[in-house]
Amino acid sequence: MIVHGLLKDIERLTRVRVNEPLSRHTTFGIGGPADIYVVAESEESLCEMVRLAHQHGVPVFILGAGSNILVGDGGIRGMVIENNVASIQGPEPDGDDRYIARVGSGTSFASVSRRLSLAGWAGVEWAVGIPGTIGGAVIYNAGAYNRCTADVLISARTVDGDGRVRELAAADLKLAYRSSIFNRGQLPGHVVLSADLSLTKGDPKALADQIAKFDAHRLMAQPRGQNCGSIFKNPEGQSAWSLVDRVGLRGHRIGNAQISQIHTNFILNLGRASAADVMALIRLAQERAWSEFNVKLETEVSLVGEGFSER
Ligand SMILES: Cc1cc2nc3c(=O)[nH]c(=O)nc-3n(C[C@H](O)[C@H](O)[C@H](O)COP(=O)(O)OP(=O)(O)OC[C@H]3O[C@@H](n4cnc5c(N)ncnc54)[C@H](O)[C@@H]3O)c2cc1C
């Protein structure tokens, strides 16, 4: 779906790529082509791109760091906007001992966490290994080490296809385990522009030590290579990795995708894996967990675009 009117308008704003392979833009290294691919470097251009697509009736997919998506081999119809809107304002005092930092939605959560923590700001040190953007973290309520985005999020600014900017309090986003009103489809067409995070003053040395511990833990517990982090959500009271392990799938390979030997809730692209290879592993794990333990394994990774066969 290439709408020439949109192409003409968008080309006035930025460089446009047509039929861009999304395997180049996801941490999995997997995904078919986007009809139209553009990069937003400022909040103004992000808003304008969203508005133009809406005006031309072209669907928009916002791509953060591509670290929690499996894009189908058929790719994504419409326009993919890579969100590179990176900024940090503050932290500014906000009464008592609380401070607020406003972070642009395309900023890397890992780098914001490291930068703020090493400067002595406490609150987001647990996010030092989360490779996605702040926008993605709001969508999924990203978390680690028993902490999550909801613990520090005060509010998020969004824009819709008509260019309306809104500020939504964190409570209105109904953040839950790896979900929010955004990925539950309750606020369609809204793009996160920025997030206000609550911080306190901390001890830079203690925060640096904490970060070093988190880094060391990830190095030890998680595999290298192309992946999208956890494939499955942990079912209530259970660990997804343990279920996948107990159904005998550690190291199991289909095509060029493999369940990691190191962490069985990770699937690795061994090189040129297709989304179909990954889906076959996901379905196999789901079927076995259901037949052997009566447990439904729900994906944490989002399946987006075309090429996933119905079953
Ligand atoms: C090695 C590795 C380790 C990981 N560890 C963790 C972890 O410890 N904890 C954790 O929670 N996650 C983890 N993840 C998963 C991932 O980093 C998070 O889910 C992250 O929040 C996704 O952000 P993203 O920018 O990559 O989103 P993307 O994958 O680019 O997008 C995901 C979805 O969010 C939507 N989206 C993104 N930005 C916006 C926006 N600004 N407005 C509207 N919609 C938007 C997209 O349209 C898409 O539907 C890990 C991933 C990897 C690869």
The ligand as an ORCA input file, in Angstrom:
! r2SCAN-3c Opt
* xyz 0 1
  C      18.085     -8.331     25.278
  C      16.754     -7.797     25.704
  C      16.470     -7.668     27.050
  C      15.216     -7.184     27.466
  N      14.976     -7.060     28.795
  C      13.768     -6.577     29.206
  C      13.483     -6.438     30.611
  O      14.310     -6.714     31.470
  N      12.261     -5.976     30.964
  C      11.306     -5.632     30.035
  O      10.216     -5.207     30.424
  N      11.569     -5.754     28.710
  C      12.756     -6.218     28.275
  N      13.000     -6.355     26.932
  C      11.942     -6.024     25.956
  C      11.931     -4.575     25.447
  O      13.187     -3.959     25.562
  C      10.880     -3.749     26.162
  O       9.596     -4.308     26.036
  C      10.839     -2.305     25.620
  O      10.012     -1.531     26.458
  C      10.308     -2.215     24.185
  O      10.561     -0.907     23.705
  P      10.872     -0.628     22.168
  O      11.171      0.808     22.032
  O      11.938     -1.552     21.659
  O       9.482     -0.998     21.509
  P       9.262     -1.630     20.050
  O       9.635     -3.081     20.094
  O       9.900     -0.800     19.006
  O       7.675     -1.503     19.907
  C       6.848     -2.314     20.684
  C       5.387     -1.831     20.599
  O       5.269     -0.571     21.225
  C       4.747      0.385     20.317
  N       5.435      1.671     20.568
  C       6.753      1.884     20.751
  N       6.991      3.190     21.006
  C       5.789      3.809     20.966
  C       5.378      5.168     21.135
  N       6.244      6.159     21.382
  N       4.042      5.439     21.045
  C       3.143      4.462     20.772
  N       3.481      3.161     20.587
  C       4.789      2.839     20.681
  C       5.085     -0.167     18.938
  O       4.213      0.353     17.956
  C       4.923     -1.647     19.173
  O       3.562     -2.006     19.091
  C      14.241     -6.824     26.494
  C      14.548     -6.940     25.119
  C      15.792     -7.426     24.734
  C      16.105     -7.527     23.257
*
